[in-house]
Amino acid sequence: MGSSSSAQQKALRRSESFLSELASHADELLHGRFHEQYAAICYRKAPECVDAQVLVVTSRESGRWVVPKGWPIKGKKPHEVAAIEAYEEAGVRGKVKKKPFGYFTYLKQLADGNRVPCIVGLHLLEVDQMLQDFPERGQRRLEWVSFIEAASRVREPQLKGLLLAAERKLRKAKGKK
C-alpha cells in the first residue's frame, strides 16, 4: 500500500469517527435548536500554479484542520462575518461572495463541555492580501494546500464535499476566461 492509500484510510477513519459522533447526538440534531455560524473558503490563484489553493487553519481548542468560521456579529451580514473571521483567524483579506456557496453541519464543543449542533454558511473569499499581524496570530497553524488536500484534512464530510465542489467551480470559471 502506498502513502496516499494510507492517507485515504486515515481520512476515512476521521469521517467515520465524526459520523458516529453525530449519530450519538441524533436527538439534539433532529429536535434541538441549530446555532448559526459563518465561514470562508479562502482561496488564491497563484500565477505560477495551475490550480487554486485553499487556506486551512487549525482550531484553537482541538488543533484539527478547519476553515475560518465564527458566530454571528450584530449588525453584520453573514458574508461580512465570514470575511472578518478570515482576517481574525488567518490574516487574509479579499473579495467575499455575498451568496453562500453552501452549508455544512457539525457539533461545536463549547467552553462548558456541552456540544451544540451548528449549521455553517460557507462563503467563497478570493484572497488578495495576506497580513503579517492579525488578532489570532500564533494561536493557529495556517497552510495553503490544494483543495483535495484540504478535503482530506477536514473532519466534516459535508465540508469535504463543499471544498471539492468549490475547486470544480473555480476550475470551470477559469476555463471560461
Phi, psi and omega per residue, in radians:
M1 nan 2.385 -3.138
G2 -1.477 3.046 -3.104
S3 -1.221 -0.527 3.135
S4 -1.196 -0.604 3.097
S5 -1.144 -0.709 3.102
S6 -1.104 -0.735 3.122
A7 -1.145 -0.676 3.111
Q8 -1.132 -0.724 3.121
Q9 -1.109 -0.711 3.126
K10 -1.112 -0.750 3.121
A11 -1.116 -0.693 3.117
L12 -1.113 -0.743 3.113
R13 -1.086 -0.693 3.113
R14 -1.097 -0.744 3.123
S15 -1.136 -0.765 3.134
E16 -1.089 -0.709 3.113
S17 -1.082 -0.766 3.136
F18 -1.094 -0.782 -3.127
L19 -1.128 -0.686 3.117
S20 -1.210 -0.564 3.063
E21 -1.136 -0.762 3.100
L22 -1.074 -0.754 -3.123
A23 -1.033 -0.641 -3.126
S24 -1.229 -0.218 3.106
H25 -1.999 0.449 -3.034
A26 -0.994 -0.714 -3.101
D27 -1.078 -0.802 3.091
E28 -1.047 -0.769 -3.082
L29 -1.144 -0.630 -3.083
L30 -1.501 -0.526 -3.015
H31 -2.130 -0.207 -3.078
G32 -1.505 3.137 3.138
R33 -1.570 2.275 3.044
F34 -1.492 2.451 3.047
H35 -1.704 2.492 -3.133
E36 -1.651 2.490 2.966
Q37 -2.413 2.903 3.139
Y38 -2.295 2.475 -3.048
A39 -2.424 2.915 3.129
A40 -2.220 2.332 2.877
I41 -1.606 1.775 -3.106
C42 -1.543 2.113 -3.102
Y43 -2.327 2.789 3.076
R44 -2.452 2.620 3.099
K45 -2.022 1.643 3.138
A46 -1.300 2.359 -3.099
P47 -1.024 -0.575 -3.096
E48 -1.399 -0.223 -3.135
C49 -1.797 2.511 3.095
V50 -1.255 -0.791 -3.069
D51 -1.809 2.692 3.069
A52 -1.221 2.751 3.063
Q53 -2.028 2.711 3.138
V54 -2.134 2.588 -3.124
L55 -1.668 2.198 3.009
V56 -2.012 2.585 -3.137
V57 -2.266 2.766 3.058
T58 -1.608 2.590 3.059
S59 -1.282 2.658 -3.131
R60 -1.237 -0.620 -3.053
E61 -1.330 -1.007 -2.994
S62 -1.747 -0.281 -3.114
G63 1.357 0.167 3.124
R64 -1.417 2.777 -3.097
W65 -1.369 2.325 -3.114
V66 -2.528 -3.139 2.944
V67 -1.868 2.714 3.134
P68 -1.026 2.253 -3.141
K69 -2.682 2.809 3.123
G70 -2.927 3.132 -3.094
W71 -1.361 2.777 3.073
P72 -0.985 2.637 3.090
I73 -2.120 2.203 -3.107
K74 -0.961 2.282 3.097
G75 1.483 -0.031 -3.134
K76 -1.976 2.484 3.075
K77 -1.376 2.752 -3.110
P78 -0.896 -0.783 -3.126
H79 -1.162 -0.541 3.098
E80 -1.198 -0.689 3.096
V81 -1.094 -0.766 3.119
A82 -1.004 -0.757 3.138
A83 -1.167 -0.690 3.112
I84 -1.103 -0.790 3.134
E85 -1.095 -0.688 3.111
A86 -1.062 -0.714 3.092
Y87 -1.192 -0.864 -3.058
E88 -1.128 -0.713 -3.051
E89 -1.542 -0.487 -3.019
A90 -2.297 -0.096 3.112
G91 1.213 0.531 3.121
V92 -2.007 2.577 3.060
R93 -2.303 2.722 3.121
G94 3.033 -2.884 -3.116
K95 -1.583 2.071 -3.112
V96 -1.826 2.446 3.093
K97 -1.364 2.350 3.136
K98 -1.212 -0.703 -3.097
K99 -1.408 2.317 3.111
P100 -1.077 2.469 3.072
F101 -1.356 -0.512 -3.128
G102 3.088 -3.034 -3.104
Y103 -2.399 2.585 2.985
F104 -2.442 2.780 3.142
T105 -2.032 2.652 3.038
Y106 -2.812 2.961 3.084
L107 -1.749 2.083 -3.128
K108 -1.582 2.172 3.067
Q109 -1.438 2.076 3.134
L110 -1.519 2.890 -3.119
A111 -1.034 -0.525 -3.130
D112 -1.434 0.051 3.110
G113 1.645 -0.280 3.098
N114 -1.267 2.720 3.068
R115 -2.039 2.347 3.122
V116 -2.142 2.476 3.100
P117 -1.284 2.321 3.136
C118 -2.149 2.493 2.961
I119 -1.959 2.246 -3.009
V120 -1.984 2.105 3.014
G121 -1.434 2.183 -3.023
L122 -1.865 2.204 -3.126
H123 -2.050 2.416 3.060
L124 -1.341 2.383 3.124
L125 -2.334 1.976 3.092
E126 -1.486 1.978 -3.046
V127 -1.304 2.274 3.042
D128 -2.172 -0.044 -3.120
Q129 -2.605 2.301 3.043
M130 -2.075 2.139 -3.083
L131 -1.734 2.547 3.120
Q132 -1.371 -0.522 -3.094
D133 -2.038 2.209 3.127
F134 -2.711 2.797 -2.968
P135 -0.918 -0.705 -3.057
E136 -1.843 0.404 3.108
R137 -1.030 2.344 3.123
G138 1.499 -0.161 -3.132
Q139 -1.688 -0.189 -3.083
R140 -2.484 2.756 2.956
R141 -1.655 2.506 3.123
L142 -2.178 2.424 3.061
E143 -2.542 2.406 2.980
W144 -1.590 2.178 -3.094
V145 -2.438 2.983 3.031
S146 -1.200 2.790 3.104
F147 -1.098 -0.624 3.127
I148 -1.137 -0.749 3.103
E149 -1.116 -0.743 3.127
A150 -1.055 -0.762 3.138
A151 -1.084 -0.590 3.135
S152 -1.316 -0.420 -3.107
R153 -1.481 -0.619 -3.083
V154 -1.318 2.711 -3.020
R155 -1.594 -0.587 -3.012
E156 -1.344 2.082 -3.110
P157 -0.984 -0.696 -3.141
Q158 -1.138 -0.677 3.116
L159 -1.161 -0.688 3.069
K160 -0.942 -0.877 -3.121
G161 -1.095 -0.681 3.136
L162 -1.193 -0.634 3.080
L163 -1.100 -0.755 3.127
L164 -1.186 -0.646 3.091
A165 -1.160 -0.651 3.107
A166 -1.112 -0.723 3.115
E167 -1.074 -0.782 3.127
R168 -1.055 -0.745 3.139
K169 -1.095 -0.783 -3.126
L170 -1.171 -0.681 3.129
R171 -1.135 -0.730 3.129
K172 -1.115 -0.750 3.134
A173 -1.114 -0.669 3.135
K174 -1.127 -0.666 -3.133
G175 -1.166 -0.408 -3.117
K176 -1.416 -0.296 -3.065
K177 -1.313 nan nan
